[in-house]
Amino acid sequence: MTPQQRIRLARRHAGLSQASLGTAVGVQRSAVGHWEATRGKFPSVSHLRDIALVTGVQFEWLATGRGNMNLSAETAMDSVAAADAILIEDPLELRLIAAFREAPTRSKAPLVEVVEQLADVRTGRGRTGAARR
C-alpha cells in the first residue's frame, strides 16, 4: 500500500472528508487531495503526525506501512501531553501550569518557590521570619 493510499484509508476510516481533514490539520482541501493522489506529494512530518492524531492511526503505519493501523488504548494515551489530557480539572491550576511553561527558564525555580511559600502561609505551615534564620 502506498503512502497516498494509507492517508486516504486513514481519512475514510475516521469518517472525514478531505476538507474536514484539511481543516483539522491546518491546510487547504486541495493539499489533502495532493497527498492522496496517485503521484501526489508527501506531507511534511508535522502534517503526517497531525493526520495520524486526527484520524487515530499509528504514526509509524501512516509513514511507513509497518505496524498496526489503529492506535492501541495505551498508545492513544501516550500521544496526549499530560497537562492536555484533562487530568487538570481546576481552571486556576491549568492557568498556573500554563504560566509556568511560558516563563523563562531562569524564572521557573523562583516561581515555584513563591507558590510554595504562598501555599505554606495559606495552610498555616508557614515559618515566621525568626524561624527562617
N, C-alpha and C positions, 0 to 999 in steps of 0.2 A: 504494500500500500504506500502510495506517495505521500509526502508531507501535505500536499494540497488536499488529497482525499481524507487524511486524518483531520485536518481543520474542518472540512465540510461535515464529516461524520460527527465530530465533537459538537459542532454548532447545532446540527439537526438533533442529536441526542439530547441536547439541553433545551430543545424546542425554541430556538432563537432564529429570527430572520437575520439576513446579512446586515440590515440596517440596525437592528437591536444589538447585535454583537458589536458592530462598529461603534455605536453609542457607548456601550459598556467599556470598550477598550480605548475609546477616545480617538477614533479615526472615522473617516467617511465610509459609507456603504461600499463605495467603489474600491476602496483598499481591501476590504474583506473579499470582494469579488475577484480582485487580482490574486489574493492569497490562495483562493480556491480554484483558480483557472488552471487548466492542464499545464500550461507553460508559464504559470504565474510566478510572481515574485515571492520570496520567502520573507515572512515578517521578522522584525528585529527580535532579539532575545527578550527584551522587556515586553514587547507586544505578545510574543509567544507565551510568556509567563502569565500575562493578563488573560489571554484566551483560555489557558489551562484553568486558571482560577474561576473565571466567569462560567465556563462550561462544566467544571467539576471533573476534569480528566487529569491524569498524571502528566506532569510536565515532560518526563522522560519519554513516555509513549508518544506524546504530541510531537516532540522534537526529533525523535529517532526511530519510533516504531517499536522500541523494546519495552518490555514490561507490560503491565495491565493498563487498559484504557481508563477504567474508573478508579477514583480515589477510594482507598480504604478509610474507614472512620478515623483511624489513628493518624493517617497521613493528612486527612482533612483538617484535623485539629492542629497538627504541626504546621500547617500552611497559614495559620492565623496568628498574628502577633498577640502576645498575651494581653496587653493592655487594650487591644482592639476586640478581644473575644467576648466582650460584655461580661467579663468577670468583675469589672468595676462597675457597681451599680449606682454609687453615690456620685452625683454630678460634680460636687466640690472636690472629691477625691480624684476624679478624672481630670479636672482642671489643674490640680496640683501636679499630677503626673505629667500632663502636657507642658506646664510651665517648667518643670524640672528638665524635661527633654529639650526644651528650646533654650535653656540657659547655657551660657558659655561654660566650657569645661571647668575653668578656674572658679566659677561661681557655684558649682554644684555642691561641694562639701560645705561651704558656709550656709547655703540654703537649707541643707539637711539639718545642720546644727541649730539654725534658727527655729525650724519647725519642731525639732526635738525639745528645745528649751520651752517653746510655747506649749507643747503638749505636757511637759512636766509641770509647768505652772498651773495649767488648767486642771490637771488631775491631782494637784496637791503634792506632787513628788518633787517639786522644785526646791532647790537648795537656796538658802539665804546667802547674801553676799559674804558673810563671815565664814560660812561653811565651805565656800568655794576656794578660799585661800589656803 
